Amino acid sequence: MKYTFLLLALFFSKSMLADEPSVAYKCKEGLRTFISEKDEKDRIDTCPQGEELMIDAVSFGVNHHTCWLHGISKSIDGTYKIGDTDCSLSFQLDGDILTASFVGECRYACGAREWFLSGNYKQKSL
C-alpha cells in the first residue's frame, strides 16, 4: 500500500512539471514582471532576446490550479502575440503598463478552476 501511494505521488509530481524552464529562470538581464491590476496572483514575465521577447503568462488560483502560457514573440506594429490557434495572448507595452488580451480556448492551458485575466498589468517595482 505504501509503495502504491509513493508511485502515484511520483507519477503526479513528474507529470505536473513544465516542459521548459520559466522566463524568470532563463533571463540573464532585462526581466520585467507585470502584475494584473484585477488580481495580484496573475503575472506576465517578459525577457528581451534581441528583437524578440520570451514571455510567460501565469495565473495561480484556488487549490494550486494554474494557467501557464509560454512563448517567444516579435513585435508586429507594436503588438506581441504568442500561442497557437487554441489559445493566444496579444499584448502591447506602454511604459510600465502591459495591456493583455487572451483569445481562444485558453481553458485548456489551465487547471479546472483557474483562467487568464485580460486587461492591464502594471510592472512590478523591485
C-alpha positions as CSV (number, residue, x, y, z in Angstrom):
1,M,0.0,0.0,0.0
2,K,2.7,2.5,0.9
3,Y,4.6,1.7,-2.4
4,T,1.4,2.3,-4.4
5,F,1.0,5.7,-2.8
6,L,4.7,6.5,-3.4
7,L,4.4,5.5,-7.1
8,L,1.2,7.6,-7.5
9,A,2.8,10.6,-5.8
10,L,5.9,10.3,-8.0
11,F,3.8,10.0,-11.2
12,F,1.6,13.0,-10.5
13,S,4.6,15.2,-9.3
14,K,6.5,14.4,-12.5
15,S,3.5,14.9,-14.8
16,M,3.0,18.4,-13.4
17,L,6.5,19.7,-14.3
18,A,6.7,22.2,-17.1
19,D,8.5,21.2,-20.3
20,E,10.7,24.3,-20.3
21,P,12.2,26.5,-17.6
22,S,10.4,29.7,-16.8
23,V,11.4,33.0,-18.4
24,A,12.4,34.4,-15.0
25,Y,14.8,31.4,-14.6
26,K,16.3,31.7,-18.1
27,C,16.5,35.5,-18.4
28,K,20.0,36.9,-17.8
29,E,19.1,40.6,-17.9
30,G,16.1,42.8,-18.8
31,L,13.5,40.7,-17.0
32,R,10.2,42.6,-16.5
33,T,7.4,41.3,-14.4
34,F,3.9,42.7,-14.8
35,I,1.1,42.1,-12.2
36,S,-2.6,42.1,-13.1
37,E,-4.5,45.2,-11.8
38,K,-7.5,42.9,-11.3
39,D,-5.8,40.1,-9.3
40,E,-2.3,40.2,-7.9
41,K,-1.8,36.4,-8.4
42,D,-1.7,36.8,-12.2
43,R,1.5,37.9,-13.8
44,I,3.3,38.2,-17.2
45,D,7.1,38.0,-17.3
46,T,9.0,39.3,-20.4
47,C,12.7,39.0,-21.3
48,P,14.3,40.6,-24.3
49,Q,16.1,38.3,-26.7
50,G,17.4,40.5,-29.5
51,E,14.4,41.8,-31.3
52,E,12.1,39.2,-29.7
53,L,10.6,38.7,-26.2
54,M,10.4,35.5,-24.3
55,I,7.1,35.5,-22.5
56,D,5.4,33.6,-19.6
57,A,1.8,34.3,-18.6
58,V,1.0,32.7,-15.3
59,S,-2.2,32.6,-13.2
60,F,-2.5,31.0,-9.8
61,G,-5.8,30.1,-8.3
62,V,-7.6,28.1,-5.6
63,N,-6.1,24.7,-4.6
64,H,-3.0,25.4,-6.7
65,H,-4.8,25.4,-10.0
66,T,-2.7,27.3,-12.5
67,C,-2.5,28.5,-16.1
68,W,0.8,28.8,-17.9
69,L,1.4,30.1,-21.4
70,H,5.0,30.3,-22.7
71,G,6.4,31.5,-26.0
72,I,8.6,33.8,-27.9
73,S,7.3,36.7,-30.0
74,K,8.4,39.6,-32.1
75,S,6.5,43.0,-32.2
76,I,4.4,43.5,-35.2
77,D,3.1,47.0,-35.4
78,G,3.6,47.4,-31.6
79,T,1.7,44.2,-30.7
80,Y,3.2,40.9,-29.5
81,K,1.4,37.6,-29.9
82,I,2.2,34.2,-28.6
83,G,0.2,30.9,-28.6
84,D,-1.3,28.7,-31.2
85,T,-4.9,28.8,-32.6
86,D,-6.4,27.3,-29.4
87,C,-5.1,30.0,-27.0
88,S,-3.2,33.1,-27.7
89,L,-2.0,36.2,-25.9
90,S,-1.8,39.5,-27.6
91,F,-0.4,42.5,-25.7
92,Q,1.0,45.9,-26.1
93,L,3.6,47.6,-23.8
94,D,3.2,51.3,-22.9
95,G,5.8,52.3,-20.3
96,D,5.2,50.3,-17.2
97,I,1.7,49.1,-18.3
98,L,1.1,45.9,-20.4
99,T,-2.4,45.6,-21.9
100,A,-3.1,41.9,-22.4
101,S,-5.8,40.1,-24.3
102,F,-6.2,36.3,-24.0
103,V,-8.1,34.9,-27.0
104,G,-9.4,31.4,-27.8
105,E,-9.8,28.3,-25.8
106,C,-7.4,29.2,-23.0
107,R,-9.1,26.9,-20.5
108,Y,-7.0,24.0,-21.9
109,A,-3.9,25.8,-20.6
110,C,-5.4,26.0,-17.1
111,G,-6.4,23.9,-14.1
112,A,-10.1,23.2,-13.5
113,R,-10.8,26.4,-11.5
114,E,-8.5,29.0,-13.0
115,W,-8.3,31.2,-16.1
116,F,-6.3,34.0,-17.5
117,L,-7.3,37.6,-17.0
118,S,-7.3,40.1,-19.9
119,G,-6.7,43.7,-19.0
120,N,-3.9,45.9,-17.7
121,Y,-0.8,44.6,-15.9
122,K,1.4,47.0,-14.1
123,Q,5.2,46.5,-13.9
124,K,6.3,45.3,-10.5
125,S,8.8,47.5,-8.8
126,L,11.9,46.0,-7.2
